Amino acid sequence: MVRNILNYYGIRGGQLDQHFLADERILDKIVEAAHIVPGEKVLEIGAGIGNLTERLLCYTDKVIAVELDHKLVAILEDRFKEEKKLQIIHGDILEVELPDFDKVVANLPYSISSEITFKLFKHHFKLGILMYQYEFAQRLIAKPGSDNYSRLTVNTSYFADVSLLMRVPKGAFFPPPQVDSAVVKICPRPPPFAVIDSNFFLKFVTAIFTKRRKKLKNAIIESNHMLGIRNVKQIVSQLPEDMMKLRPENLDPAQLAALSNRIVEMQQEV
């Protein structure tokens, strides 16, 4: 079906992250995993030719489809010209203002997966069923001390619970990408650990993971151009010595939050 639509409209994928999910069974599983109920507004990012859009419209009263490529927007408008439940937004997902939505279901552009994910976290929504590059998905769910544990892991854990639902092989797409993919379930929730200054915490995690192979003491000092901590060496000397001897990748999110809070408190005391 996907190949027929592409041929009909003269579309060739492979550019602008355009790899169209063609496996009907996986498309069905993605929609089933979203547990959409009537009345919910569903956001789809990178709607493409509408193979996922078509299924979403069967379950809900409102689908908001964001698509950047004007050729694909034209296909969506033609395929669904009689569909009143579909709102098409032609634009860059990182730049457009999103309306309210309850759930997000999408095959994301892999080159900007991180940026999209954190933009979504600025909105209130119930559930996300998102397709990522498999290696990216592994970083989302990684454990402290593992090679995949990163600032992405920690910062995501501040906003949501994440689980990997299924691995998707290259052959499920047309044209096939160079990497496998994964469908991930994201459930937003309140932070599971206390953070005094969320902006500083997120910045702190990002900064120290640029020096992930350094001991935490040196990682903080060497990345301070990103943090702007006054008297950084004095501040670091007052942080728990046992933690300062570890690498950022060896501390769990709650421990990193505790360090961030202590730095904020000491800065306020100065």
C-alpha positions in Angstrom: 0.0 0.0 0.0 2.7 2.5 1.0 4.7 1.8 -2.2 1.6 2.2 -4.3 0.9 5.6 -2.7 4.5 6.8 -3.3 4.4 5.6 -6.9 1.0 7.2 -7.5 2.2 10.6 -6.3 5.8 10.2 -7.7 7.5 10.5 -4.3 10.9 9.0 -3.6 12.1 8.8 0.0 15.6 8.8 1.5 15.9 12.5 1.9 15.0 14.8 4.9 14.8 11.6 7.1 12.1 10.3 4.7 11.9 6.6 5.3 8.2 5.6 5.2 7.0 2.8 7.5 5.5 0.2 5.2 4.9 -2.7 7.5 1.1 -2.8 8.1 1.4 -4.9 11.2 3.8 -2.5 12.9 1.6 0.4 12.0 -1.3 -1.3 13.6 0.7 -2.2 16.7 1.8 1.5 17.1 -1.8 2.7 17.1 -2.9 -0.1 19.4 -0.2 0.9 21.9 -1.6 4.4 22.1 -4.9 3.2 23.5 -6.7 6.1 21.9 -10.2 6.8 23.1 -12.9 9.0 21.5 -12.5 12.6 22.2 -8.7 12.6 22.6 -6.6 14.9 20.4 -3.7 13.1 18.9 -0.5 14.8 17.6 1.4 13.2 14.7 4.9 14.5 13.8 6.2 13.9 10.4 3.0 12.6 8.9 4.5 11.9 5.6 2.0 10.3 3.1 -0.5 9.6 5.9 -0.1 5.8 6.4 -0.2 6.3 10.2 -2.6 9.3 10.0 -5.2 7.1 8.3 -5.2 4.7 11.2 -5.3 7.4 13.9 -8.3 8.9 12.3 -10.2 5.7 12.9 -9.9 6.0 16.6 -10.2 9.7 17.5 -12.1 12.8 16.7 -9.0 15.0 16.1 -5.6 14.4 14.6 -3.1 17.2 14.3 -0.5 16.3 11.6 2.7 18.3 11.4 4.7 17.9 8.1 7.6 20.0 6.8 7.8 18.8 3.2 5.4 20.7 1.0 5.1 17.8 -1.4 4.0 15.5 1.4 1.6 18.1 2.7 0.0 18.2 -0.8 -0.5 14.4 -0.6 -2.1 14.6 2.8 -4.4 17.4 1.6 -5.4 15.3 -1.4 -5.8 12.0 0.4 -7.8 13.4 3.3 -9.6 16.3 1.6 -12.9 15.1 2.8 -11.7 14.4 6.4 -13.0 17.0 8.9 -11.1 15.4 11.8 -7.7 16.2 10.5 -5.8 19.4 11.0 -2.6 19.7 8.9 0.2 22.0 10.0 2.7 22.7 7.4 6.0 23.7 9.1 9.0 22.7 11.1 8.0 20.9 14.3 10.8 22.8 16.2 9.4 26.1 15.1 5.6 25.8 14.9 3.4 26.5 17.9 1.6 23.4 18.8 -2.1 23.3 19.8 -3.2 21.3 22.9 -3.0 17.6 22.4 -3.6 14.5 24.6 -1.3 12.0 23.0 1.5 12.0 20.5 2.0 9.2 18.0 4.8 9.6 15.5 7.7 8.2 13.5 10.1 11.0 14.4 12.8 12.5 12.1 15.9 10.8 13.6 18.2 13.7 13.1 16.3 16.0 15.5 14.8 13.3 17.9 16.3 14.9 21.0 15.1 18.4 20.2 11.6 17.2 19.4 11.4 15.1 22.6 12.3 18.0 24.9 9.9 20.3 23.0 7.2 17.8 23.7 8.0 17.8 27.4 7.1 21.5 27.5 3.5 20.5 26.8 1.0 18.6 29.0 0.1 15.3 27.4 -0.9 11.8 28.6 1.1 9.5 26.5 3.6 9.3 23.7 4.2 6.4 21.3 7.3 7.4 19.4 9.6 5.8 16.8 13.3 6.5 17.3 16.5 5.2 16.0 17.3 2.0 18.0 20.5 3.4 19.5 18.7 6.6 20.6 16.0 4.5 22.2 18.7 2.5 24.1 20.1 5.8 25.5 16.6 6.8 26.7 16.3 3.7 28.9 19.9 3.1 29.9 21.0 2.3 33.4 23.8 4.2 35.3 27.2 2.9 34.6 26.3 1.6 31.1 27.8 2.9 27.9 24.4 4.2 26.8 23.7 6.2 30.0 23.9 9.9 29.1 22.5 13.3 29.7 19.6 12.2 27.5 18.8 9.4 29.9 19.0 11.7 33.0 17.1 14.6 31.6 14.4 12.4 30.1 14.0 10.6 33.5 13.1 14.0 35.0 10.0 14.3 32.9 8.7 10.8 32.2 8.8 7.1 32.5 10.2 5.5 29.3 10.0 1.9 28.1 10.9 0.2 24.8 8.0 -1.6 23.2 9.5 -3.2 20.1 12.5 -3.2 17.9 11.7 -2.4 14.2 14.1 -3.7 11.5 15.3 -1.7 8.6 13.2 -3.7 6.2 10.0 -2.4 7.7 10.6 0.9 5.9 10.7 2.1 2.3 13.3 3.0 1.4 15.2 1.1 4.2 17.3 3.3 6.5 20.8 2.3 7.5 19.8 1.6 11.1 17.1 -0.3 13.0 14.4 1.6 14.8 12.4 1.2 18.0 9.0 2.1 19.3 9.1 3.7 22.7 6.4 4.5 25.2 6.7 7.8 27.1 4.5 8.5 30.1 4.9 12.0 31.4 4.7 12.4 35.2 5.9 14.7 38.0 9.6 14.5 38.7 10.5 11.5 41.0 13.2 13.5 42.8 13.3 17.0 44.2 14.9 19.7 42.1 15.3 23.3 43.4 16.1 24.9 40.0 15.0 22.8 37.0 16.8 24.9 34.5 20.1 24.7 36.3 19.6 20.9 36.8 19.1 20.2 33.1 22.0 22.5 32.2 24.2 20.9 34.9 23.5 17.4 33.5 24.2 18.5 30.0 27.4 20.2 31.0 29.0 17.4 33.0 28.2 14.8 30.4 30.3 16.7 28.0 33.1 15.4 30.3 31.6 12.0 31.0 35.0 10.3 31.2 36.3 12.7 33.8 35.9 12.5 37.5 32.9 14.6 38.6 35.2 17.1 40.3 37.0 17.9 37.1 33.9 17.5 35.0 32.2 20.4 36.9 35.2 22.6 36.8 36.0 22.0 33.1 32.4 22.6 32.0 31.8 25.6 34.2 31.8 27.9 31.1 28.3 26.3 30.5 27.2 26.7 34.1 28.6 30.0 35.4 29.1 28.7 39.0 30.8 31.5 41.0 34.0 30.3 42.9 33.6 26.9 41.2 36.7 25.3 42.8 35.6 26.3 46.3 32.1 25.1 45.6 33.3 21.7 44.3 35.6 21.3 47.3 32.5 21.4 49.6 30.6 18.7 47.6 30.6 15.1 48.9 34.1 13.8 48.2 33.0 10.2 47.5 30.8 11.5 44.6 33.5 13.8 43.3 35.7 10.8 42.7 33.1 9.2 40.4 32.4 9.9 36.8 29.0 11.5 35.8 27.9 8.2 34.2 28.2 6.4 37.6 25.6 8.5 39.4 21.9 8.0 39.1 19.5 10.9 38.3 18.5 11.4 41.9 22.1 11.7 43.0 22.8 14.2 40.2 19.7 16.2 41.3 21.0 16.2 44.9 24.4 17.6 43.7 22.6 20.2 41.5 20.5 21.3 44.5 23.5 21.6 46.8 25.3 23.8 44.2 22.2 26.0 43.9 22.0 26.3 47.7 25.6 27.3 48.1 25.3 29.9 45.3 22.4 31.4 47.2 24.4 31.5 50.4 27.2 33.5 48.8 
